[in-house]
């Protein structure tokens, strides 16, 4: 173990404002995916700890001060949380790299700076009043129809849902932890955070933060555990809402587990996003984005475009440009600022990628780049950026989320054909179009059944852009101006005016 990696010394769970040792005493080795070395022993919670967390969150919501604080008071607490995280920025980034195999460039930008900016924006937005006044109306009294008419009005208010369970994945742990904690807490809910067993320290560190800023007991609880813990958290009647980011299969299971108690569900699930490259596209620019989509975080991103639907007139040039660009990608130690492609999270993830690559070849796709482990890296869970050409959209590699650095290039001849291929998927999370005709690209973007589209590389810094999927890519939206509404419900209050 490496004592120099921050937060890996945490060996307890955070429940009801206290650090708690799991009753079983079980621990789990947490590995650095870049070298396979153990960075820490994380506590493993069980049903006892999960039950205690549910009880603490329920009590804190029903009888504690948090949901009754003014929005300004909660914003002050969350501002303290933001400041405490900012003071630990380098420690958090160091942990991201060691625990999740996240490259330094991603740790600096997309996975730390960006979520912290969104956090700050969400605090400011939470202070905008949400109470809506209903029109004043007059009408006969139901109790005295012949008497004086009544005058009445009303308001619509937004209230916290209650106890929220947040289950987060390994690929972007700090970002996804924040994306659930921030709106849930700002809205007045109490939260139980359960992280992936691969990245538990990125969640446990929030226990330190909660204690430091004086968050009331039970408002934030952090537990770990096996699938039985998650099943209890998602099915218990004392839990009002589950928010989950992860695979389609687990998302379906969570919906099923919560159905008996009719829980609110916010799910951000898998993707097989399409990047359409029209015949008038800038091939260099399109191929650069295409390569970026599969190289980023070694392809471990649900919104990354892994189906490249390229016009047949420029498909050979697109492939050759990707080949030339791929030769310059540095693959290796994610702590090295020059590294572009880091490791997959575990050996099992790499084996899954290898199985898909083998199936692609067996189904007749043509392997043009990669398809192997890097020869110069004998430790860690690395895999070369891989590109298939001559892919049919019905192939397994085109229909299933590989969650690795594998691109499928599919040819087309007409725009309508490209749209049909893009929509021929059970997923609908994100996508993109490259064209020198932005108006046509926009018209095509409107026809693709997906939660977001990027034209010609787009602009990824829009603070008000909601994020979420169509079809089996999920339910609800994160970020954007209505983000907090996902964690609230509306209440109408009507009343008479005058005597």
Residue, then its C-alpha position, 0 to 999 in steps of 0.5 A: x500500500x502507498x501511504x502517500x495517496x490521500x484518503x486511502x487511510x480511511x477504514x470506516x464508513x460514515x453513518x449518522x455523522x460518525x465513523x463506523x467500523x463494519x460489523x463484519x470487519x471485512x476489507x477489500x483491496x483497492x488496486x491502482x489500475x495502471x500497475x495492479x498494486x494495492x493502494x489501500x484496504x477499503x471497509x466493506x459494509x453489510x446489511x447492518x450498516x446499510x440499514x443503519x444508514x437508511x434509518x439515519x437518513x430517514x430520521x434526519x429528513x423527518x425530524x432533523x433541521x436540514x429539510x427545514x432550513x431556508x434555501x440560503x442556509x443550505x447554500x451556505x453549507x454547500x458553499x463550505x463543502x465547495x471550499x473544502x473540496x477546493x482546498x483538497x484539489x491536488x489530493x483529490x486529483x492524486x486519488x483520481x489518478x491512482x484509484x481510477x486510472x484517470x489521466x492527469x489531463x482529465x483529472x485537471x479538467x473534465x473530472x475535477x475543474x468542470x464539476x467544481x464549476x458546475x457545483x458553484x453554478x448550482x449553488x447560485x441557481x438554487x437561490x433563484x425562487x421557485x415558488x409559483x403563484x397561481x392566478x387569482x380567481x372568483x367563483x360561487x361558494x360550494x357551501x352557499x351558492x346564492x351568497x357572495x362569490x369567493x375570491x381565491x388564489x394559490x401557490x405551487x412550491x417545490x419540496x425535497x423528495x426525502x431520502x435519496x440513495x445515490x449509486x455511482x460508478x468507477x469511471x468518473x467517481x468524483x464527478x458522478x459523486x458530486x453530480x448526485x450529492x450537489x442537487x440532492x442536498x441543495x434541494x433539502x434531501x438526505x443522502x446515502x452514497x454508495x460507490x463502486x467497490x473499485x473506487x470507494x475512497x472517492x466517496x468516503x472522502x466526503x465523510x471527512x468533508x461532511x464532518x469538517x463543515x458541520x453537516x447535520x448528522x444523517x444528512x450524508x451517509x457513505x456506505x460500501x458493500x456487495x450487491x445485497x447492500x445495493x438491493x436493500x438500499x434500492x428496495x427499502x420503503x424508507x428510501x424515496x428516490x434512487x439515482x444511479x449511473x452505470x450499466x443498462x442491466x443494473x439500471x433495469x434491476x434497480x427499476x425493478x427493485x424500486x417498483x414495489x415502493x414506487x420510487x422516483x428513479x434518475x438513471x444515467x445508463x449505457x450508450x452506443x453513441x453515433x458520430x455521423x461524418x458526412x461527405x462534406x466534412x473536414x476529414x482531419x477534424x472529424x477523425x481527430x474527434x473520432x479518435x478522441x472519443x475512443x481514446x479518452x479514459x480508454x473508452x470508459x465513458x457512456x457518452x463517448x461516440x463508438x459508432x462512427x457512421x462515415x460517408x463511403x466517399x471519405x471513409x478510406x481517408x477517415x480511416x487513414x487519418x485515424x491511423x496516422x493520429x493513433x500512432x502519436x497517442x501516448x499510452x501509459x502511466x496516467x500520472x504522466x501529464x503527456x499520457x493520453x490513454x490510461x488503463x482500463x479499470x481491472x483485468x476483467x474489463x480488459x478481458x471483456x474488451x478482448x472478447x468483443x474484439x474477437x467477436x468483431x473479427x469473427x463476424x467479419x469486421x476488418x481490424x485496421x488499428x490496435x486489437x491488442x495489449x501494448x507490448x511495452x506495458x507488462x503491468x496494469x490493465x492497458x489496451x491499445x486504441x482499436x478501430x474496426x472498418x467494414x462494420x455492419x450495424x447489426x454486429x455485436x460490436x456495433x450494438x453493445x456497449x464495449x466500455x473500452x477503446x474500440x471504434x466501429x466504422x460503418x459506411x453510408x451513402x445517403x443522409x437518411x441512411x446515416x440517420x437510420x443507422x444512428x437510430x438503430x440502437x437500443x441506446x440513445x445517450x449522445x452523438x455528433x455530426x461533422x459537416x461543412x453545412x451546419x444547417x443540414x447538420x442541425x436538421x439531421x441532429x433533430x432526427x437522431x433519437x438521442x439525449x444530446x448531439x454535438x455538431x462539428x466538435x461542439x462546445x462542451x462548456x455550456x453550463x445549462x446543457x441538460x444531460x441524459x438519455x433516450x430509450x435504454x440510456x436512462x430516465x431523467x436529466x442531470x445538470x441544466x437549469x431544471x437539475x434540482x427539480x429532479x430531486x424535488x416534487x411539486x405541491x399546490x396550496x390553494x387558499x381564500x383571499x379576503x374575509 
